[in-house]
């Protein structure tokens, strides 16, 4: 009987302990990612995923995220669409099947457009890194642009170079895909609006090109002051830069897409010096202690850091903070949309009184873009340096 009593007491204690642990366990909030993490454009999506994982682990470590009366641990669910629109659709369908209402990505125009019907049908808000205005203008309402668009950064870059570097003529080269071609067309329009002389605008290349010399030669013969690599994937940028420089081109080279300093260093070395690109939404001058800690945590988790993650860290933050502002949006994206128009909170990643808020009215007639600083970088000796910082509405 004594053994039976002891066994019963121990069993009850264990049960009570388990019940107590269950009672205080956080709920799980799943946030999805659908985008490219393999192939020539892999750096874009990898930066997304790593930023999300770093921030999620950090928030979970702090005890989770309290939304309304419930505290959640964040779980990041990822899907590599391999830059294939069909796979992007499959990835978004997977998110819907798992009951996920908030997704980061896709990273390119085709994928972002392809998943729109799935997102709208299944009540999913998604944050693409893609530029077609049709994704963000009425009647579309489920996509929120996660970065600065090329038609916002392009004019800013060209204007700066015209005023500060004496640029008068410009040439464009793009991969023969809808995403880069769309960015090229937007760049041409912006360049003409600034009064720049567009000396070449119809040269394209296949994404699997390995020898860019015959492709870029006719462009270089026009001797533009500025050569724009429209929508260039991180893996292709150093090859194009190297080819241009080895052919004797001495003008400026730029792009409106974010790049990877390590890839440039390995693929083009010092030939990439002076290359201008859109950077992450932070500089040492404006970075807060939270941003610096984010970089440290990211580097510790993955052994390296991608400057583009200064921008990619924002999507998860916007999702979480908007849900905090309206807990009813946890399972109802219509509530999320209502909150977007008035949402505003402190920006943890910038010094001073910077805020998180949704913008995009000028470009889309509605607030369907996260507000992040427009940071333009120049590559020098293995790393990016800040060229200038601006904002968009």
C-alpha positions in Angstrom: 0.0 0.0 0.0 2.9 2.4 0.9 4.4 1.7 -2.6 1.0 2.3 -4.2 0.6 5.6 -2.4 4.1 6.8 -3.3 3.5 5.8 -6.9 0.2 7.7 -6.9 1.7 10.8 -5.4 4.6 10.8 -7.9 2.3 10.2 -10.8 0.1 13.1 -9.7 3.1 15.4 -9.3 4.3 14.5 -12.8 0.8 15.1 -14.2 0.6 18.4 -12.4 4.0 19.4 -13.8 3.0 18.5 -17.3 -0.3 20.4 -17.0 1.5 23.4 -15.6 3.9 23.4 -18.6 1.0 23.0 -21.0 -0.9 25.8 -19.4 1.9 28.3 -19.8 3.0 27.1 -23.2 2.8 29.8 -25.9 0.5 29.4 -28.9 2.3 29.2 -32.3 2.0 31.8 -35.0 3.1 30.6 -38.4 4.5 33.1 -40.9 5.3 31.8 -44.3 8.0 32.4 -46.9 7.6 31.6 -50.6 10.5 32.6 -52.7 13.8 31.8 -54.4 16.5 30.2 -52.3 18.4 28.3 -55.1 19.9 29.3 -58.5 21.4 32.6 -59.7 18.9 34.7 -57.6 19.2 32.6 -54.5 20.8 35.4 -52.4 17.5 37.4 -52.5 15.4 34.7 -50.9 18.1 33.4 -48.6 18.4 36.9 -47.2 14.6 36.9 -46.6 14.6 33.5 -44.8 17.6 34.2 -42.7 16.3 37.6 -41.6 12.9 36.0 -40.6 14.6 33.1 -38.7 17.0 35.4 -36.9 14.2 37.8 -35.8 11.8 35.0 -34.9 14.3 33.2 -32.7 15.1 36.5 -31.0 11.4 37.3 -30.3 10.8 33.7 -29.1 13.8 34.0 -26.8 12.3 37.1 -25.3 9.2 35.1 -24.3 7.2 35.4 -27.5 4.9 38.0 -29.0 1.8 39.1 -27.2 -1.1 39.8 -29.5 -4.3 40.6 -27.6 -4.6 38.3 -24.7 -2.5 35.5 -26.3 1.3 35.1 -26.4 2.7 33.4 -29.5 6.0 31.8 -30.5 6.8 32.5 -34.2 7.4 29.6 -36.5 8.8 30.4 -40.0 7.5 28.0 -42.7 9.6 28.2 -45.9 9.2 27.1 -49.5 11.8 27.4 -52.3 10.0 28.3 -55.5 13.2 28.1 -57.5 12.2 31.3 -59.3 9.5 29.3 -61.0 5.9 30.8 -61.0 4.3 27.3 -61.0 6.3 26.3 -57.9 5.4 29.7 -56.3 1.7 28.8 -56.8 2.4 25.4 -55.2 4.2 27.1 -52.3 1.3 29.5 -51.6 -1.2 26.6 -51.8 0.9 24.9 -49.2 0.7 28.0 -47.0 -3.1 28.0 -47.4 -3.3 24.3 -46.5 -1.4 25.0 -43.3 -3.8 27.9 -42.4 -1.1 30.5 -42.8 -2.5 34.0 -43.5 0.7 36.0 -43.7 3.5 35.2 -46.2 6.8 36.9 -47.1 7.7 36.7 -50.9 7.9 35.9 -53.7 11.1 37.7 -54.8 10.4 38.2 -58.5 7.6 39.7 -60.7 6.4 36.4 -62.3 6.1 34.6 -59.0 4.4 37.5 -57.2 1.8 37.8 -60.0 1.2 34.0 -60.2 0.3 33.6 -56.6 -2.2 36.5 -56.5 -5.3 34.3 -57.2 -4.3 31.8 -54.5 -3.6 34.5 -51.9 -6.9 36.3 -52.6 -9.0 33.1 -52.6 -7.5 31.8 -49.3 -7.2 35.1 -47.3 -3.5 35.5 -47.4 -1.6 38.8 -47.2 1.8 38.5 -48.8 4.8 40.8 -49.0 6.5 40.4 -52.4 9.8 41.8 -53.5 8.5 42.5 -56.9 7.6 45.7 -58.7 4.5 45.4 -61.0 2.2 48.2 -60.0 -0.8 46.0 -60.8 0.0 43.9 -57.6 -0.5 46.9 -55.3 -3.1 49.1 -57.1 -6.9 48.6 -56.8 -8.6 46.2 -57.2 -5.6 44.2 -55.9 -5.3 44.6 -52.1 -3.6 41.5 -50.7 0.0 42.3 -51.7 2.3 44.7 -49.8 5.6 45.7 -51.4 8.4 44.8 -49.0 11.1 47.1 -50.4 11.7 50.2 -52.6 10.6 49.7 -56.3 12.9 50.2 -59.3 10.6 53.0 -60.5 11.2 54.7 -57.1 15.0 54.0 -56.8 15.9 54.4 -60.4 15.0 58.0 -60.8 16.7 58.8 -57.5 19.9 57.1 -58.6 19.9 58.7 -62.1 19.2 62.1 -60.7 22.0 61.8 -58.1 24.5 60.7 -60.8 23.4 63.4 -63.2 23.8 66.1 -60.6 26.9 64.8 -58.8 28.8 62.7 -61.4 27.9 64.6 -64.6 26.1 61.7 -66.2 24.4 62.7 -69.5 24.1 59.4 -71.4 22.8 56.0 -70.3 22.5 52.5 -71.6 20.5 49.5 -70.4 21.0 45.7 -70.6 18.6 43.1 -69.2 18.1 39.4 -69.0 15.4 38.2 -71.4 12.8 37.6 -68.6 9.7 39.6 -67.7 11.1 40.9 -64.4 14.3 42.5 -65.7 12.6 43.6 -68.9 10.0 45.4 -66.9 12.6 47.1 -64.7 14.5 48.1 -67.9 11.4 49.7 -69.4 10.8 51.6 -66.1 14.4 52.8 -66.1 14.2 54.0 -69.7 11.1 56.0 -68.8 12.7 57.5 -65.8 16.0 58.3 -67.6 14.1 60.1 -70.4 12.1 62.1 -67.9 15.4 63.4 -66.5 16.6 64.4 -69.9 19.3 61.7 -70.2 20.3 60.5 -73.6 19.4 56.7 -73.8 22.0 55.4 -76.2 21.2 51.7 -76.0 18.0 50.0 -74.6 17.3 46.7 -76.5 20.2 44.4 -75.7 19.2 41.3 -73.7 20.8 38.0 -72.6 19.7 34.6 -71.6 19.8 33.9 -67.8 22.1 30.9 -68.4 24.7 32.9 -70.3 28.3 32.2 -69.3 30.2 34.4 -71.8 28.8 38.0 -71.7 31.5 39.5 -74.0 29.5 39.2 -77.3 26.4 40.4 -75.4 27.8 43.5 -73.9 30.2 44.6 -76.7 27.6 46.5 -78.7 26.5 48.4 -75.6 30.0 49.4 -74.6 30.6 50.7 -78.2 28.0 53.4 -77.4 30.3 54.6 -74.6 27.5 55.6 -72.2 28.3 57.6 -69.0 26.2 55.1 -67.1 25.5 51.4 -67.8 22.4 50.0 -66.0 22.1 46.3 -65.4 18.3 46.1 -65.1 17.0 43.6 -62.6 20.3 41.7 -62.6 20.5 38.6 -60.4 23.4 38.6 -57.9 25.1 35.7 -59.7 25.1 37.5 -63.0 26.2 40.9 -61.9 29.9 40.2 -61.4 30.1 38.4 -64.8 28.6 41.4 -66.6 30.8 43.9 -64.7 33.9 41.9 -65.4 33.1 41.7 -69.1 32.4 45.4 -69.3 35.6 46.4 -67.6 37.8 43.9 -69.5 36.4 45.4 -72.7 37.7 48.7 -71.5 34.5 50.4 -70.3 35.4 53.1 -67.7 32.0 54.6 -67.1 29.7 54.1 -64.1 27.7 50.8 -63.7 24.5 50.6 -61.6 21.4 48.5 -60.9 18.1 48.9 -59.0 18.3 45.5 -57.4 20.1 44.6 -54.2 23.4 42.7 -54.5 25.7 40.5 -52.4 29.1 42.0 -51.6 30.7 38.6 -51.2 29.4 37.4 -54.6 30.8 40.6 -56.2 34.2 40.1 -54.5 34.5 36.5 -55.5 33.2 37.0 -59.1 34.7 40.4 -60.1 37.1 41.5 -57.4 38.4 45.0 -57.8 36.7 45.3 -61.2 33.5 45.7 -59.2 34.7 48.8 -57.4 32.3 51.7 -58.1 29.3 49.5 -58.8 26.2 51.2 -57.5 23.1 49.2 -56.2 20.2 49.5 -53.9 21.4 48.6 -50.4 19.8 47.4 -47.2 17.6 49.9 -45.4 20.3 50.9 -42.9 23.6 52.6 -42.6 26.0 52.9 -39.6 24.8 56.5 -39.1 21.1 55.6 -38.8 21.3 52.0 -37.3 19.9 51.6 -33.8 21.3 49.3 -31.1 18.5 46.8 -32.1 19.7 46.8 -35.7 23.3 46.2 -34.6 22.2 43.4 -32.4 20.2 41.9 -35.3 23.3 41.9 -37.5 25.3 40.2 -34.7 22.7 37.5 -34.2 22.3 36.9 -37.9 26.1 36.6 -38.3 26.3 34.2 -35.4 23.5 32.0 -36.7 24.8 31.8 -40.4 28.4 32.7 -40.3 28.0 35.7 -42.6 25.8 38.7 -43.2 24.1 40.0 -46.3 23.6 43.8 -46.4 20.2 43.3 -48.1 18.9 41.9 -44.9 18.9 45.4 -43.5 15.8 45.7 -45.7 14.5 42.1 -45.4 14.3 42.3 -41.6 11.3 44.6 -41.9 8.6 42.3 -43.4 8.2 40.1 -40.3 8.3 43.2 -38.0 5.5 44.8 -39.9 3.4 41.7 -39.8 3.8 41.2 -36.1 3.4 44.9 -35.1 0.3 45.2 -37.3 -1.3 42.1 -35.6 -0.5 43.6 -32.2 -2.3 46.8 -33.3 -5.4 44.7 -34.3 -5.5 41.2 -32.8 -8.6 40.4 -34.8 -6.4 40.3 -37.9 -4.8 37.0 -36.7 -7.3 35.0 -38.7 -8.9 37.8 -40.8 -6.8 39.6 -43.3 -9.6 42.1 -43.9 -9.0 43.4 -40.4 -5.3 43.7 -41.3 -6.2 45.7 -44.4 -8.3 48.1 -42.3 -5.3 48.6 -39.9 -2.8 49.4 -42.7 -4.2 52.9 -43.3 -3.7 54.2 -39.8 -0.9 51.9 -38.5 2.2 53.6 -37.0 4.7 52.5 -34.4 8.3 53.2 -33.5 10.9 51.8 -35.8 13.2 49.6 -33.7 15.9 49.5 -36.4 16.6 53.2 -36.7 17.8 55.9 -34.4 15.7 58.8 -33.4 12.0 59.1 -33.9 11.7 57.0 -37.1 8.4 55.1 -37.4 7.0 52.0 -39.1 4.1 52.8 -41.3 2.7 51.9 -44.6 3.2 54.1 -47.7 2.8 53.8 -51.4 -0.1 56.2 -52.0 1.8 58.1 -54.7 2.8 55.0 -56.6 -0.3 52.8 -56.0 -3.1 55.2 -54.9 -3.3 53.1 -51.7 -1.0 52.2 -48.8 0.5 48.9 -50.0 4.2 49.3 -49.3 6.3 49.2 -46.1 8.2 52.3 -45.3 11.9 51.6 -45.4 14.7 54.0 -46.1 16.1 54.1 -49.7 19.7 53.4 -49.2 21.9 53.5 -52.3 25.3 51.8 -52.0 28.6 51.8 -53.9 30.8 48.7 -53.8 34.5 49.4 -52.8 37.2 46.8 -52.0 35.0 44.0 -50.9 32.2 45.9 -49.1 29.4 48.3 -49.6 29.6 52.0 -48.7 26.7 54.3 -48.5 26.3 56.7 -51.4 23.1 58.4 -50.3 19.9 57.9 -48.3 16.3 59.0 -49.4 12.6 58.2 -48.7 9.6 57.4 -50.8 5.9 58.2 -50.1 
